[in-house]
Amino acid sequence: MAAITRGMRFRASVARAGDFLRDHQRAIRLLQWVIVVFYLVLLVVPAILPLPDRTASVFNHLTIVAQFAFWGVWWPFVLVSIPLLGRAWCGLFCPEGTLTEWASRHGRGGAIPRWMRWGGWPFVAFSLTTIYGQLVSVYQYPWAVAAVLGGSTVAAMGVGWLYGRDKRVWCKYLCPVSGVFNLLAKLAPWYYRVDAQAWRAPVRRVETINCAPLLPLRNMQGAAECHMCGRCSDYRGAITLSPRSPEAEIVRVAEGSGWQTMLIVFGLMGLAVGAFLWSASPWYVAIKQSLATWLVNHDIYWPLADNAPWFLLTHYPEVNDSFSWLDGAVILLFIFGAAVGVGGGVFAGLCCADRLLLACRQPGVRAADGRLLRSRLAGVHKLAQGLIPIAGAGVFLGLTATTLTLLQHEGVPTGWANPARFALLALALAWSLRFQWRLAGLRTPSPWRRLSAVAAVGLGLLPFIWAWVLFFVLW
């Protein structure tokens, strides 16, 4: 009885937190604009300063401060915040979200075009931004940061001005990290629960709620797309910020889709791995040298020139850092090779697991959870949702490589890093395999079938795990 009472008190406290956000929207907007100013200063000022020399540090050069803020702290730990707090970053802090909503409030309010609703934009935007960032060395140079982050911000404001009225159309459809945040938010232990019965109850007066990310509040399930801004808390007495199991959405709600599977398997676990690993890989050097030798032997010299502009390829001759056209080509080859090799292995494991589970039922028969599989790959897409923990951990580990490099530059000991990295990787792997066990259990009661499916997924993950072993230990 005492445990039930404590649980009720905890749920009531969580609900009050949602109401607090609803009641303090003015303070939240003020905080958002403070963050916008801070963001713009770190984005613009370093771009007009001279490049730092080797003696520059976070204590004496704003460019290093911005580099550490963006790539050492902001992106890695925003990523961590999503499975802990849901997409609270998007709804409460994100400068692009604030600016695109402001532009939409004062813009022309056009209808959202059909092409923008295409489901593949999250994967395409993430892939293009990741690749372009590597080609222009976005982690090292302020002009590259201005091109990648600043270009995204300008595009967000442009889309906001053109489409919607007081909405975040950019965030919903085109933001390069929205798809990643959508996936990670499924692990959040909080969500806004909608009580269908309370929603249907007659009410005397209903105030208008501006759901900036354009969610259908009445039918909202899960936390994947919700920005956790609190504006709808207690709306019609039916929407309540509530605790839940971090596994609930993936197991009970999320079905997945082809584009989400592409983003998880070939984006986060394939292409991103190549983007993080190429600069440390001896394979990159060997491929480049072999191709350079072949080009020279055939009297083809233009690919060896490093005359590309900085906004296409890294070009900073004043610090002896310029990419040739060959460098750019080999970087692309390495990244796409990782997407096919690592992502392909993961996808093969998912397909094998799905085939093992398909053997448990006849075509057209419902799965063990009572639902019909809607397409040939529906089972693969559902299993892919279970890889979100390991996929997210991989991106976090890649981003924190820059954090550790910056810390080492400041003289901070980092001997603890590799044990911490492997501990995180092991925990994420264990959680993803647990998800596979539970998802397989929705389709078969047989423990041997479930174990076989989990083993197939585990084998498919071996190239992904080996890539990080190479990066952390062997290279």
Secondary structure, DSSP 8 states (H G I E B T S, - for coil): -HHHHHHHHHHHHHHHHHHHHHHTHHHHHHHHHHHHHHHHHHHHHHHHS----TT--TTT-HHHHHHIIIIIIIHHHHHHHHHHHSTHIIIII-HHHHHHHHHHHHS--B---GGGG-TTHHHHHHHHHHHHHHHTTTTT-HHHHIIIIIHHHHHHHHHHHHBSSS--HHHHHT-TTHHHHHHHGGG-SEEEEE-HHHHHS--S-------TT---GGG--SSSS-----TTTTGGGTEEEEE--TTHIIIII----HHHHIIIIIIIIIIHHHHHHGGG-HHHHHHHHHHHHHHHHTT--GGG-----TTTS-EEGGGTEE--HHHHHHHHHHHHHHHHHHHHHHHHHHHHHHHHHHTTS-TT---TTS----STTHHHHHHHHTTHHHHHHHHHHHHHHHHHHHHHHTT---TTHHHHHHHHHHHHHHHHHHHHHHHHHTT---HHHHHHHHHHHHHHTHHHHHHHHIIIII-
